[in-house]
Amino acid sequence: MRSILHMARRRKKPRVPQRPELTVAQILAWADLYYSRMGRWPKKNSGRIPGALGETWMAVDGALYQGLRGLPKEGSLPKLLAEHRGVRNLADLPRLSVNLILGWADAHYRRSGTWPTKNSGAMAEAPGETWNAVDKALQKGSRGIRRRTTLADLLARRRYRPHKGELPPLSEEQILTWAEAYHTLFGLYPTSTTGLIGNTGETWSVVDKALRFGYRGLPGGESLFRLLKRHGKLAGAKTFYRRPGNHPLKNLRRPKESE
């Protein structure tokens, strides 16, 4: 009886089969296949790896981090994809500086005629960056930013762009004066898609929006077209509409000539 118990104690536990070794090339091939099927790159919580028996992205990320199964140590799946596939690694974003952000803002203004806001979307000058991400970095003081601020505060301080609540009031007389000056220069009256108003820092789209919704001291319920027509500026005059494209007021109904 004792010998049986002694043999049972000495009996070795069944060996757990070792996981096969991995290579960087194999992981990248799995990632490429995932991207071709899903339209996005895998993350460590992306679940099982199709076509790889028993493998998961979590296990691959752990093996890269710990240097197991023949892989280099102190890596991760995001770092691997950033290095070999140029995928943006949210845990290791490039550093920013105030001068760099201001340079992007200046380029945005030259291209669009307006200063960017946190809702301006992706940047043409910095692929992968968004103005919302920049604004968050400024607020948190992250990614190399030392002084906490916001995009709106930075542009107000360094580019003299007033906040929305600090914009000067408008009047119909001022708008009509600008419209007459535009007509003198170009022989036609402006529309909401015309662009900048000289060197005032204003745009006709902003003026039209203020007229419509009653911003900046205006009563509202108006539009640039209706204002000009009500004051007899469009009687027999020509107007020119550019295609609005990705215009901030593209969801607003454009007034018809009969209105």
HELIX and SHEET records of a PDB file:
HELIX    1   1 ARG A    2  ARG A   10  1                                   9    
HELIX    2   2 VAL A   24  MET A   38  1                                  15    
HELIX    3   3 TRP A   57  GLN A   66  1                                  10    
HELIX    4   4 LEU A   77  ARG A   85  1                                   9    
HELIX    5   5 VAL A   98  SER A  112  1                                  15    
HELIX    6   6 TRP A  131  LYS A  140  1                                  10    
HELIX    7   7 LEU A  151  ARG A  158  1                                   8    
HELIX    8   8 LYS A  164  GLU A  166  5                                   3    
HELIX    9   9 GLU A  172  PHE A  186  1                                  15    
HELIX   10  10 TRP A  204  PHE A  213  1                                  10    
HELIX   11  11 LEU A  224  ARG A  230  1                                   7    
END                                                                             
